[in-house]
Amino acid sequence: MMKLLRIFVLASCAAAASLAHPMGNFSVSHYARFDVRPGGIDLTYVLDLAEIPTFELAQGWNIDPADRSAIVAHARDQGRAWLAALRITAGGRPVHAAFRSANAQIMDGAGGMAVLRVAVSASVPAAAGLIDYEDLNYPGRTGWKEIVIVPHDRAALASATHGAQDLSHALASYPADATSAPPQDTKASFQWSGPAPAPALVESAPAAPVETLKPGPGFSEQQQSKAMGTVVRGDYLSRLLRGREITFGMMLIGVCVAFGLGAVHALSPGHGKTIVAAYLVGSRGTIKHALFLGGMVTFTHTISVFALGIGVLFFQRYVVPEKVIPVLGTISGLSIVAIGAMLLYQRTKKLAESGHTHVHDHADHHHDHDHGHDHGHSHDHDQTHTHSHGGRPHSHVPEGKLTLASLIALGASGGLVPCPSALVLLLSAIALGRTSLGLILLVGFSAGLAVVLMAIGGVVLYAKDLVPKRMSFAAPAMRYVPVFSAVVVMVLGLVMTGASMGWIRVAGIGG
């Protein structure tokens, strides 16, 4: 048992040592370099595709995503299509970049999936004058998007929208400074002067051999603190999925590692911990309710990842994960806003009803204590002030209405947004012909996330019970706790919605 625990700890530590892809599992990074020379313009165009886009590309080519040699061969041909999607004009007239060669590089990504980088060399047959450029490949995809314009020899730039500084070294080594937002440049223009261009060189150089891509470690090291519980390149799960033989013991360790990653991932911002806590406190939830919420989150999270994975496999033209996930995030946020608004209405109404003068008809009601005053008791009640009138319990603190429907709605909303790492695990397993193992690891990952939410709910409920019951100065304030918790739920739902729609940027949502 100790040996198993030690292996689990080492595997989890290895997962935190590196990142799947510097720009995220869904990213496609762009790079365009214009070398302006007296005889013409040389163009270097590079695309760096993370795990999911590389998988989708292989699916579109109808080749096995695990067949890396086939991916490289097709990627070189795809370079021509990507080059054709660049819009270049010289003096207002369209010109076409002439293909020279393509160099495809491939490496291991998260879950053993491939990460692809393709560099295309071309020439732009344009005379001196105004050059306009626009990249139309993969519009809307997240990623690093950089343009570099470099004059050489007697070529002179009268003006240029971009400079000669190469930040990412053609997407081979991303900068260590991850605090600033990555460039998002897909358009450029420059005015240059020099001798007339030489004829374009077409298909002059053979394709370069396959190389190993070595991304800069600095960027990854800074990003890893933002990706708690992320499935990364070279970790235990990645090696497990790519292993030739998987024993029962290896699978058991894999499930434990997936469970641990899910638990750590739940501690990162944006997994509804604050929402769950506020809901349970305001609704006077119990441990049973906390367990139900966690189970609902696990179920919804597993189903959402599986559904998105099936969509990527069979409907990739219509299901783009980085577009689907914000939509699901918006739905999740709006659902939480609706739950919060409903709770706010119910609890405000109960609060208003509990503020009555408390005058009763003693002919109809028999109290288990005497009223010889205007509701001023000489004996003590706890802060919830619960007593009975004619056998009916009565509380002066408005109780939140905790129903099965509201628990299901909140749990489903919390697990609706799929985790990129869980999707990578599933797709990698499918690509390698180990779908069953992928599903088992996915359930383990989701269960780890859910257990943390259950534990947080339990801790919050336990801490609430530790509050002294006989605090007369706190009793009036306790009347407003359910109402305040409903406001918290609604506000956090609004924040989640705004972040999913790109209206606001926050470090953590609902954490």
C-alpha positions in Angstrom: 0.0 0.0 0.0 2.8 2.4 0.9 4.5 1.5 -2.5 1.3 2.4 -4.3 0.9 5.7 -2.4 4.5 6.6 -3.2 4.0 5.9 -6.9 0.9 8.0 -6.9 2.7 10.9 -5.3 5.6 10.7 -7.7 3.3 10.6 -10.7 1.3 13.6 -9.4 4.5 15.6 -8.9 5.7 14.7 -12.4 2.4 16.0 -13.8 3.1 19.4 -12.2 6.6 19.6 -13.8 5.6 20.4 -17.3 2.6 21.8 -19.3 0.7 20.1 -22.1 1.1 23.0 -24.5 2.1 26.6 -23.6 -1.0 28.1 -25.2 -3.5 25.4 -24.1 -4.9 22.2 -25.5 -7.2 23.9 -28.0 -4.8 26.5 -29.4 -3.4 27.2 -32.8 -0.5 29.6 -32.8 0.4 31.7 -35.9 3.7 33.2 -37.0 4.5 35.1 -40.1 8.0 36.6 -40.9 8.6 38.8 -43.9 12.2 39.1 -44.9 12.3 42.1 -47.2 15.3 42.0 -49.5 16.3 44.1 -52.6 15.3 41.3 -54.9 11.9 40.5 -53.3 10.2 39.3 -50.1 10.7 35.9 -48.4 7.9 34.7 -46.2 8.2 32.2 -43.4 4.8 31.0 -42.2 4.4 28.8 -39.1 1.5 27.1 -37.5 1.8 25.4 -34.1 -1.2 23.2 -33.4 -1.9 21.9 -29.9 -3.3 18.5 -29.0 -6.9 18.9 -30.0 -6.4 20.7 -33.3 -3.7 18.1 -34.3 -6.2 15.4 -33.5 -8.9 17.1 -35.5 -6.6 17.6 -38.4 -5.8 13.9 -38.5 -9.5 13.1 -38.3 -10.1 15.4 -41.3 -7.5 13.6 -43.3 -9.1 10.2 -42.4 -5.9 8.9 -40.9 -5.1 7.3 -37.6 -4.3 10.1 -35.1 -1.7 7.7 -33.6 0.1 7.4 -37.0 2.6 10.2 -36.6 4.5 9.6 -39.9 1.3 9.9 -41.8 0.5 13.1 -40.0 3.8 14.6 -40.9 3.5 13.6 -44.6 0.0 15.1 -44.8 1.1 18.2 -42.9 3.7 19.1 -45.5 1.0 19.0 -48.2 -1.4 20.9 -46.0 1.2 23.7 -45.9 0.2 24.6 -49.5 -3.4 25.0 -48.5 -2.5 27.1 -45.5 -0.3 29.3 -47.7 -3.2 29.8 -50.1 -5.4 31.1 -47.3 -3.1 34.1 -46.7 -4.5 37.3 -48.3 -1.6 39.4 -49.6 -1.9 42.5 -51.8 0.8 44.6 -53.4 -0.3 48.1 -54.2 -3.9 47.0 -53.8 -3.6 44.1 -56.2 -3.8 40.5 -55.0 -0.6 38.4 -55.2 0.0 34.8 -54.2 2.8 33.6 -52.1 4.8 31.0 -54.1 5.4 27.8 -52.1 9.0 26.6 -51.7 9.1 24.0 -49.0 7.5 22.8 -45.8 9.0 21.4 -42.6 6.8 19.4 -40.3 7.8 18.8 -36.6 6.0 16.6 -34.2 6.3 15.9 -30.5 4.4 14.3 -27.5 1.7 16.3 -25.9 -0.7 15.7 -23.0 -2.0 12.2 -22.8 0.5 11.0 -25.4 -1.3 13.0 -28.1 0.7 14.6 -30.9 1.5 18.3 -31.0 2.3 19.5 -34.6 4.3 22.4 -35.9 4.5 23.2 -39.6 6.9 25.8 -41.1 6.3 26.9 -44.7 8.9 28.7 -46.8 7.5 30.9 -49.6 8.3 34.0 -51.7 6.1 37.0 -52.4 6.5 38.2 -56.0 5.8 41.9 -55.3 7.6 45.1 -56.4 8.5 47.8 -54.0 5.5 49.5 -52.6 2.7 48.9 -50.1 2.2 45.3 -49.0 -0.9 44.3 -47.0 -1.2 40.9 -45.3 -4.0 39.0 -43.6 -4.0 35.5 -42.1 -7.3 33.7 -42.7 -6.3 30.3 -41.3 -8.1 29.1 -38.2 -10.1 32.3 -37.5 -11.3 32.6 -33.9 -8.9 30.0 -32.5 -7.0 31.0 -29.4 -3.2 31.0 -29.5 0.0 33.1 -30.0 -0.3 35.2 -33.2 2.9 37.0 -34.1 4.1 39.0 -37.2 7.7 40.0 -37.8 8.9 42.3 -40.6 12.7 42.5 -41.2 14.4 44.6 -43.9 17.7 43.4 -45.3 20.6 45.0 -47.3 19.4 47.9 -49.5 15.7 47.3 -48.9 14.2 50.1 -46.9 11.0 50.3 -44.9 9.2 53.6 -45.1 6.6 52.4 -42.7 5.6 49.1 -41.0 2.9 48.0 -38.6 5.3 45.5 -37.0 8.9 45.4 -36.1 11.8 43.0 -36.4 11.7 41.6 -32.9 11.0 37.9 -32.9 9.4 37.0 -29.6 8.8 33.3 -30.0 11.6 32.3 -32.4 9.1 31.1 -35.0 7.0 29.4 -32.3 9.9 27.2 -31.3 10.5 28.9 -27.9 7.8 31.0 -26.3 8.8 33.9 -24.1 9.2 33.4 -20.4 7.2 36.5 -19.6 3.7 35.1 -19.4 2.2 37.9 -17.4 1.4 40.0 -20.5 -1.3 38.9 -23.0 0.1 37.0 -26.1 0.1 38.9 -29.4 -3.0 38.5 -31.5 -1.8 39.9 -34.8 -3.3 38.5 -38.0 -3.0 41.6 -40.1 0.0 43.7 -41.2 1.1 46.2 -43.8 4.4 47.8 -44.7 5.8 50.2 -47.3 9.1 49.3 -48.8 11.5 50.5 -51.5 14.3 48.7 -53.4 15.3 47.1 -56.7 12.7 45.1 -58.7 12.1 41.6 -57.4 13.6 38.5 -58.9 11.3 35.8 -60.4 9.7 33.6 -57.7 11.3 30.3 -56.9 8.7 27.7 -56.9 9.1 24.1 -55.5 12.8 24.7 -55.4 13.7 23.0 -52.1 12.8 19.5 -50.9 11.0 19.0 -47.6 13.2 19.1 -44.6 13.5 16.1 -42.3 11.3 15.6 -39.3 12.7 17.2 -36.2 11.8 17.2 -32.5 10.1 20.4 -31.3 11.6 21.7 -28.1 9.4 24.5 -26.7 10.9 27.0 -24.4 10.7 25.9 -20.8 10.3 29.4 -19.3 6.8 30.0 -20.6 5.7 26.5 -19.5 7.1 27.0 -16.0 5.1 30.2 -15.5 1.9 28.6 -16.9 2.0 25.5 -14.7 0.9 27.5 -11.6 -2.3 28.4 -13.5 -3.0 24.9 -14.6 -3.5 22.9 -11.3 -4.4 19.3 -12.0 -3.6 19.5 -15.7 -2.7 16.4 -17.7 0.7 17.2 -19.2 3.3 15.9 -21.5 5.3 12.9 -20.2 3.2 12.4 -17.0 2.1 9.0 -15.8 -1.2 9.0 -17.6 0.4 10.0 -20.9 2.9 7.1 -20.6 0.2 4.7 -19.5 -2.0 5.4 -22.5 0.9 4.9 -24.9 2.2 1.8 -23.2 2.1 -1.4 -25.2 0.8 -3.5 -22.3 -1.4 -2.3 -19.4 -1.7 -4.5 -16.4 -4.4 -4.3 -13.8 -2.0 -2.7 -11.3 -1.0 -0.1 -13.8 -4.6 0.7 -14.6 -5.4 1.0 -10.8 -2.5 3.4 -10.4 -3.8 5.4 -13.4 -7.2 5.7 -11.9 -5.6 6.9 -8.6 -3.5 9.5 -10.5 -6.6 10.7 -12.5 -8.5 11.0 -9.2 -5.7 13.0 -7.7 -5.5 15.3 -10.7 -9.2 15.9 -10.6 -9.1 16.7 -6.9 -6.2 19.2 -7.5 -8.0 20.6 -10.5 -11.1 21.3 -8.3 -8.9 23.5 -6.1 -8.1 25.8 -9.0 -10.3 28.8 -9.6 -13.6 28.5 -11.4 -15.2 25.2 -10.1 -18.1 26.6 -8.1 -16.7 26.0 -4.6 -17.9 29.4 -3.4 -21.3 28.8 -5.0 -21.7 25.4 -3.4 -20.7 26.7 0.0 -23.1 29.7 -0.2 -26.0 27.5 -1.4 -25.6 24.9 1.4 -25.2 27.5 4.1 -28.2 29.6 3.0 -30.4 26.6 2.5 -29.4 24.9 5.8 -28.0 22.0 3.8 -26.8 18.7 5.3 -23.9 16.4 4.6 -26.4 14.3 2.5 -27.1 17.4 0.3 -23.3 18.0 -0.1 -22.8 14.4 -1.2 -25.7 14.6 -3.7 -24.3 17.8 -5.2 -20.8 16.3 -5.6 -22.3 13.2 -7.2 -24.4 15.3 -9.6 -21.3 17.3 -10.6 -19.4 14.1 -11.3 -22.2 12.7 -13.5 -22.7 15.9 -15.5 -19.0 16.5 -15.9 -18.4 13.0 -17.2 -21.3 13.1 -19.6 -20.3 16.6 -20.9 -16.7 15.5 -21.6 -17.9 12.3 -23.3 -20.5 14.2 -25.5 -17.9 16.8 -26.5 -15.4 14.0 -27.3 -18.0 12.3 -29.5 -18.7 15.6 -31.2 -15.0 16.1 -32.0 -14.7 12.6 -33.4 -17.7 12.5 -35.7 -18.9 16.2 -36.1 -15.6 18.1 -36.0 -16.8 20.5 -38.8 -19.6 21.6 -36.5 -18.3 21.0 -33.0 -15.3 23.2 -32.2 -14.4 22.7 -28.6 -13.1 26.2 -27.9 -16.4 27.6 -29.2 -18.6 25.0 -27.5 -17.0 25.4 -24.1 -17.8 29.2 -23.8 -21.4 28.5 -24.8 -21.7 25.8 -22.1 -20.0 28.2 -19.7 -22.6 30.8 -20.5 -25.5 28.4 -20.1 -24.0 27.2 -16.8 -23.6 30.8 -15.5 -27.1 31.8 -16.5 -28.5 28.7 -14.8 -26.8 29.7 -11.6 -28.1 33.3 -11.9 -31.6 31.9 -12.3 -31.1 29.7 -9.2 -29.8 32.6 -7.2 -32.6 34.9 -8.3 -35.2 32.3 -7.3 -33.6 31.8 -4.0 -33.3 35.5 -3.4 -37.1 36.0 -4.1 -38.1 33.1 -1.8 -35.8 34.1 1.0 -36.6 37.8 0.8 -40.3 36.9 1.0 -39.7 34.7 4.0 -37.6 37.4 5.7 -40.5 39.9 5.2 -43.0 37.4 6.6 -40.7 36.7 9.6 -40.7 40.4 10.5 -44.4 40.5 11.6 -45.4 41.8 15.0 -46.1 38.2 16.1 -49.5 38.7 17.6 -51.5 35.5 17.9 -55.1 34.6 18.8 -54.6 32.6 22.0 -58.0 31.2 21.8 -57.0 29.2 18.7 -53.3 28.5 19.5 -51.9 26.8 22.5 -48.3 27.7 23.2 -45.8 25.5 25.0 -44.7 28.7 26.8 -46.4 31.8 28.1 -46.7 35.2 26.5 -47.3 37.7 29.2 -45.6 40.4 27.2 -45.2 41.7 23.7 -43.0 38.8 22.5 -40.2 39.5 24.9 -39.1 36.2 26.4 -37.4 35.9 29.7 -35.9 32.5 28.7 -33.2 32.0 26.1 -33.7 30.7 22.5 -30.9 29.8 20.2 -30.1 32.2 17.4 -32.6 30.6 15.1 -35.4 31.2 17.6 -37.4 28.1 16.9 -40.4 27.2 19.0 -43.8 25.7 18.4 -47.3 27.1 18.3 -49.9 24.4 18.8 -47.4 21.7 17.8 -46.2 23.6 14.7 -42.5 24.6 14.6 -41.8 28.2 13.9 -38.5 30.0 13.2 -37.6 33.6 13.1 -34.8 33.1 10.6 -36.1 32.7 7.0 -35.1 29.2 5.9 -33.9 28.7 2.3 -36.1 26.3 0.4 -33.9 23.3 -0.5 -35.5 21.1 -3.1 -34.3 18.1 -5.2 -34.9 20.2 -8.3 -32.6 23.0 -7.1 -29.9 20.5 -6.0 -30.0 18.9 -9.5 -29.9 22.2 -11.3 -27.0 23.5 -9.3 -25.0 20.2 -9.6 -25.7 20.0 -13.3 -24.6 23.7 -13.8 -21.4 23.0 -11.9 -20.4 20.1 -14.0 -21.6 21.3 -17.4 -18.4 22.8 -18.6 -15.9 20.1 -19.7 -12.3 20.2 -18.5 -9.7 20.3 -21.4 -7.5 17.8 -19.6 -10.4 15.3 -19.3 -11.2 15.8 -23.0 -7.5 15.2 -23.9 -7.5 12.0 -21.8 -10.6 10.6 -23.6 -9.5 11.5 -27.1 -6.1 10.1 -26.5 -7.5 6.8 -25.3 -9.9 6.7 -28.3 -7.1 7.4 -30.8 -5.0 4.7 -29.2 -7.8 2.1 -29.3 -8.3 2.2 -25.5 -11.7 3.8 -25.2 -12.7 1.8 -22.1 -9.6 2.8 -20.2 -10.2 6.4 -21.2 -13.7 6.3 -19.8 -12.4 4.8 -16.6 -9.8 7.5 -16.2 -12.4 10.1 -17.0 -14.7 8.9 -14.3 -11.7 8.9 -11.9 -10.9 12.4 -12.8 -14.5 13.6 -12.4 -14.8 11.8 -9.1 -11.7 13.5 -7.7 -13.2 16.9 -8.6 -16.5 15.9 -7.0 -15.0 14.6 -3.8 -13.3 18.0 -3.2 -16.6 19.8 -3.7 -18.2 17.4 -1.3 -15.5 17.9 1.3 -15.7 21.7 0.9 -19.5 21.5 1.4 -19.0 19.3 4.5 -16.3 21.6 6.0 -18.5 24.6 5.5 -21.5 22.9 7.2 -19.3 21.7 10.0 -17.8 25.1 10.6 -21.3 26.7 10.6 -22.4 24.3 13.4 -19.4 25.4 15.5 -20.8 29.0 15.7 -22.0 29.5 19.3 -25.8 29.2 19.5 -26.3 31.8 22.2 -25.0 34.9 20.6 -27.7 37.6 21.2 -25.7 40.2 19.3 -25.4 38.0 16.3 -29.1 36.9 16.2 -30.4 39.8 14.1 -27.6 39.4 11.6 -28.3 35.7 11.2 -31.7 36.5 9.8 -30.1 37.9 6.7 -27.6 35.0 6.0 -29.9 33.1 3.7 -30.7 36.2 1.7 -27.0 37.2 1.5 -26.0 33.7 0.3 -28.6 33.9 -2.5 -27.1 37.2 -3.6 -23.6 35.6 -3.6 -24.9 32.7 -5.8 -26.5 35.1 -8.2 -23.5 37.5 -8.4 -21.1 34.6 -9.0 -23.4 33.3 -11.7 -23.3 36.7 -13.4 -19.5 36.7 -13.2 -19.3 33.3 -14.7 -21.6 34.3 -17.5 -19.6 37.5 -18.2 -16.3 35.6 -18.3 -17.7 32.9 -20.6 -18.9 35.5 -23.0 -15.6 37.4 -22.9 -17.0 40.5 -21.4 -14.8 40.4 -18.3 -11.5 38.9 -17.4 -11.1 37.3 -14.0 -8.4 35.3 -12.3 -10.9 32.8 -11.0 -14.6 32.3 -11.4 -16.7 31.0 -8.6 -13.6 29.6 -6.9 
